[in-house]
């Protein structure tokens, strides 16, 4: 049973920096310590994009140092707050495909995990590049990875959700070519679950008949009013990461609010 841990939207800042008064480094450090204590047996920890808040070298280097404390193996993705070239300059060991996109396929005995690069840049033309996009080159790569999955169920990980989340502001910057994405995925018929971040909120359901899970951030969260058009608003709610377990019957997905989680429950 493959166990995958998912952190998304780390938004690392330089030393001394905060976001709405919160320290991304401290909150992620607590999350890494929690994983090391309770999920050191994880097959992989996936960091699903928006690694740095402003895509600056100091933040990437600070994150790099913190990740050395993680016990399970890690795989890094990028999101709309990242800059691909600078990320790869700092994380020189990060896996890319033949065209330089930060994406890879990882095979486990019971599944294939496909990690996508949905960054709509360069050029880094905000707010346009805050949306996600899979160009024809990346779609062709995904097509090959799904075709080569063999008998393994495929799990897709992407920063941007490929469908509406119900939050007006975030939905304006979701994956812009979702119809192309789903047409490809549905043609193969072997995708068992889609995982995403970007929205800073725990959301689950299905789209086009495929189950999905979206995870909260270890730092700040999306406020709940659905109609808000401003995608930059944040609230201080508990930090979280996701846990995905592949079973013979499917995929189980949990959310761990690790800073408030209790393990000393008493019977009644």
C-alpha positions in Angstrom: 0.0 0.0 0.0 1.8 3.1 -1.2 1.7 6.1 1.2 2.1 9.6 -0.3 2.3 12.8 1.8 1.3 16.0 0.0 2.2 19.5 1.0 1.1 22.4 -1.3 1.5 26.1 -1.2 4.5 26.5 1.1 5.0 30.2 0.2 8.5 30.3 1.8 9.8 33.8 2.5 13.3 35.1 3.4 14.3 35.0 7.1 12.3 37.5 9.1 9.4 37.6 6.6 5.8 36.7 7.3 2.5 36.4 5.5 -0.5 37.9 7.3 1.7 37.7 10.4 2.4 34.0 9.9 5.9 32.5 9.6 5.9 30.0 6.6 9.3 28.6 7.7 8.0 27.7 11.2 4.8 26.2 10.0 6.5 24.0 7.4 9.2 23.0 9.9 6.4 21.8 12.2 4.9 19.9 9.4 8.1 18.2 8.5 8.7 17.3 12.1 5.2 15.8 12.2 5.8 13.7 9.1 9.1 12.5 10.5 7.4 11.4 13.7 4.3 9.8 12.4 4.9 9.1 8.7 8.6 8.3 8.3 7.5 5.2 6.4 6.0 7.3 3.6 7.0 6.3 0.1 7.2 9.9 -1.0 6.5 13.4 0.1 5.3 15.6 -2.7 5.6 19.4 -2.5 3.0 20.5 -5.0 4.1 24.0 -6.0 4.1 27.6 -4.8 7.3 26.7 -3.0 8.4 30.3 -2.5 6.0 33.3 -2.1 8.0 35.6 -4.3 10.2 33.2 -6.2 13.4 34.7 -4.7 16.7 32.9 -4.2 16.8 33.5 -0.5 13.5 31.7 0.0 14.4 28.8 -2.2 17.7 28.3 -0.4 15.9 28.6 3.0 13.5 25.9 1.8 16.3 23.7 0.5 17.9 23.7 3.9 14.7 22.9 5.7 14.0 20.0 3.4 17.2 18.3 4.4 15.5 17.5 7.7 12.8 15.5 6.0 13.2 11.7 6.5 11.2 10.2 3.6 12.2 11.0 0.0 10.8 14.1 -1.6 9.7 15.3 -5.0 9.2 19.0 -5.8 6.7 20.6 -8.2 6.3 24.3 -9.1 3.3 26.6 -9.1 2.3 30.1 -10.1 4.4 31.8 -7.4 7.5 30.0 -8.6 10.0 30.8 -11.3 11.1 27.7 -13.2 14.6 28.9 -14.1 15.5 30.2 -10.6 14.0 27.1 -8.9 16.2 24.9 -11.1 19.2 27.0 -10.5 18.8 26.4 -6.7 17.4 22.9 -6.8 19.9 21.6 -9.4 19.0 18.0 -8.6 15.2 18.5 -9.3 13.9 16.2 -11.9 12.8 17.7 -15.3 11.5 16.1 -18.5 13.4 16.3 -21.8 12.1 19.8 -22.5 13.0 21.3 -19.1 9.6 21.2 -17.5 9.6 20.3 -13.8 7.6 17.1 -14.2 8.2 13.4 -13.8 6.5 10.0 -13.5 7.3 7.8 -10.5 6.3 4.1 -10.5 5.3 2.3 -7.4 4.2 -1.4 -7.2 0.5 -0.4 -7.1 0.4 2.9 -9.0 2.1 5.5 -11.2 2.4 9.0 -9.8 2.5 11.7 -12.5 3.7 15.1 -11.3 2.9 17.9 -13.8 4.3 21.4 -14.3 1.3 23.7 -14.8 3.2 27.0 -14.6 1.9 29.4 -17.3 5.3 31.1 -17.8 7.6 32.5 -18.9 6.8 35.3 -19.5 6.0 36.0 -15.9 3.1 38.4 -16.8 1.0 38.7 -13.6 -1.9 38.2 -13.2 -2.1 36.2 -16.4 0.7 33.8 -15.4 -1.1 33.0 -12.1 -3.4 30.8 -14.1 -2.3 27.3 -15.0 -1.6 25.9 -18.5 -0.5 22.7 -20.1 1.0 23.4 -23.5 1.0 20.9 -26.3 4.5 19.7 -25.4 3.4 19.0 -21.8 0.1 17.4 -22.9 2.1 15.1 -25.3 4.3 14.1 -22.4 1.3 13.4 -20.2 -0.2 11.3 -23.0 3.0 9.2 -23.1 3.1 8.7 -19.3 -0.5 7.6 -19.2 0.1 5.2 -22.1 3.2 3.7 -20.5 1.5 3.2 -17.1 0.8 -0.4 -18.0 -1.4 -2.1 -15.4 -0.8 0.5 -12.8 -3.5 3.0 -11.9 -2.4 6.5 -12.5 -2.4 9.3 -10.0 -2.0 12.9 -11.3 -0.5 15.6 -9.2 -0.8 19.2 -10.4 -0.6 22.6 -8.8 -3.6 24.2 -10.5 -7.0 22.4 -10.3 -8.2 21.4 -13.8 -11.8 22.5 -13.0 -13.8 25.0 -10.9 -13.4 24.9 -7.1 -16.4 27.1 -6.3 -14.2 30.1 -5.3 -14.7 32.8 -7.8 -11.3 34.4 -7.5 -9.4 31.2 -7.6 -11.5 29.8 -10.5 -10.3 32.7 -12.6 -6.8 31.4 -12.3 -7.3 27.7 -12.5 -6.0 25.5 -15.4 -7.0 27.4 -18.5 -7.2 24.5 -20.9 -9.1 22.0 -18.7 -11.1 20.6 -21.6 -8.0 19.5 -23.4 -6.6 18.0 -20.2 -9.8 16.0 -19.5 -10.2 14.8 -23.1 -6.7 13.3 -22.9 -7.2 11.8 -19.4 -10.6 10.3 -20.2 -9.2 8.8 -23.4 -6.8 6.7 -21.4 -9.2 5.7 -18.7 -6.6 4.8 -16.1 -6.5 7.9 -13.9 -7.8 7.0 -10.5 -7.4 10.3 -8.7 -6.3 13.9 -9.4 -4.5 15.9 -6.7 -4.1 19.7 -6.7 -3.3 22.7 -4.5 -3.4 26.4 -5.3 -6.8 27.1 -3.6 -5.5 26.8 0.0 -8.7 24.9 1.0 -9.6 21.3 1.6 -11.9 20.3 -1.3 -12.9 16.9 -2.6 -15.3 15.5 -5.2 -15.3 14.4 -8.8 -15.1 16.1 -12.1 -15.9 14.4 -15.4 -16.2 11.2 -13.4 -12.7 11.3 -11.9 -12.2 11.8 -8.1 -10.1 14.8 -7.0 -8.6 16.2 -3.8 -7.4 19.7 -3.2 -5.3 20.5 -0.1 -4.9 23.4 2.3 -1.6 25.2 2.8 0.8 24.7 5.7 0.7 28.5 6.0 -2.5 30.5 5.2 -5.9 29.5 3.9 -8.5 30.7 1.5 -11.4 32.5 3.2 -14.7 30.6 2.7 -17.0 33.2 1.0 -17.4 31.7 -2.5 -18.2 34.9 -4.4 -15.1 36.9 -3.5 -13.3 37.8 -6.7 -10.0 38.7 -5.0 -7.8 35.6 -5.1 -5.1 37.2 -2.8 -7.2 37.1 0.4 -5.9 34.9 3.2 -7.0 33.8 6.7 -5.1 32.2 9.6 -6.5 28.7 9.9 -4.7 25.5 10.9 -1.8 24.3 8.8 -2.3 21.0 7.0 -0.9 18.4 4.6 -2.6 15.5 2.8 -2.1 11.8 3.0 -2.9 9.5 0.1 -3.0 5.7 0.6 -3.3 3.4 -2.5 -5.2 0.3 -1.7 -6.2 -2.8 -3.7 -9.7 -1.2 -4.1 -8.8 2.4 -4.8 -7.3 5.5 -3.2 -7.9 6.8 0.4 -7.2 10.5 1.0 -6.9 12.1 4.4 -6.1 15.7 5.6 -3.9 16.1 8.7 -4.3 19.5 10.5 -1.0 18.8 12.1 -0.7 21.8 14.4 -4.0 21.0 16.2 -4.2 17.2 15.7 -4.6 15.1 18.8 -3.5 11.5 19.2 -4.3 11.1 22.9 -8.0 10.4 22.5 -9.9 8.8 25.4 -12.8 6.4 25.3 -16.2 7.4 26.6 
